[in-house]
Amino acid sequence: MPKVGEHLNPVIENNFKYHSPKEGQQEKYGAIREMAKKLAYLIDEECPNSREKSVAMTNLETAVMWANASIARN
């Protein structure tokens, strides 16, 4: 936390607070998860088991989390 007399950074304050779901957001989260799941199955079926495949899956999960954060924070 900032010391007395220092100003709060609104971006930090927004990024590190709880964002309760608002109307319509659950549907958006679900749509993103469903599309990502389809891509995950495609990657799983078409890519050989490898470090690269694992990285692709991890980055897909990361993309979903950031997309959801975008909805929650904005």
Steps between C-alpha positions, in 0.01 A plus 500: 500500500614853434630702790300788644481784252576283197240459230341168412557369150152433354627228265662308786192549715276364223725208405536371854146523630215251490264556210163347573324369187265743336199425282598325178860429599446133587378436146810670357729293722321184391524586129874561527554176693300297246695635202829447681396144585436429131846630414651299786348180358630586153850559637479177700394299195731653239820575689745237614564480871790736553624797692356720226155347538516556875598863446214544253251364755643718777481808280142418405410481869682829553307661214170393656601642837603835349184516290293442812701764687426741215128443547517521879718810519337707230 
